[in-house]
């Protein structure tokens, strides 16, 4: 795995962990309203970051699958000649 890919995965996991922590704190209901609002705002930002990371990962998987299909098709054509 390339260094930048590992970095993105690490960032995704870090963001997801922070988001889970925020959700747990908010579900407990022990914090003041202002703190909950700040946590909610941060949670929305983290959710957006995670969604963007997942979309990029999905596109990358699609690209890899297309390359694999192209290589397979080319190899099949070569064998058929």
N, C-alpha and C positions, 0 to 999 in steps of 0.2 A: 504494500500500500504506500502511495506517495506521501511525503511528509505533509503537504498541504491538505491532503485528504484526511490523514490522521488528525491533523489540527482541527479540521472542521468537525470531525466526529467527536473529538474531545470537547469542543465548544458546544456542540449539540447536547452531549451528555451532561455537561456542566449546567447549561441552561435548563434542561429538563429537571435535573436534581433541584435546582433553585426553585423552579416552578412548583414542584411537588412539595417543597418545604413551605412555600407561601400558601398553597392550598390547605395544607395541614393546619397552619396557624389560623387561617381564616375560618376553617371548619370548626376549630375549637371555640371560637367566638369570645375569647378572653381579652381581645385588644380593643383599644379605643377606636372610635369611628374614623378619626383622621389617619390613624395607622393603617386601618383596614383599607381606606381609600388609596393610600400610597402603595400598599401591597397589591391592591387590585390593579392599579396602573402599571406597576412593575410586572405583574403576572401577565397582563395583556401584551406588553412588549416582549416578554420571554416567549409567550405562545406564538407571536408573529415570527420571531426569530426561528423557533423550532419548525414552524410550518414552512418557512422559506428554505430552511436546511433540508427538510424532507422532500420538498419539490425539486431542489437541485439534485438530491440523491436519486430521485425517481428518473429525472432526465438522464442522468449519467448511466443508470442501469439500462434505460431504453437504448442509449447510444451503444453501449457494450453489446447488447443483444442484437442490434442491427448489424454491428461489425461482425459478430459471430455468424449471423445468418448469411451475410455477404461472403464471408470466407468459405462457409459451407457450400453455398451456391457455386462459387468459383471452383472449388475443389471438385464438385459434382460435374461441372461442365468439362473440366480437364480430364476427368476419368472417362467421360462419355465420348471424347474425341478419338 
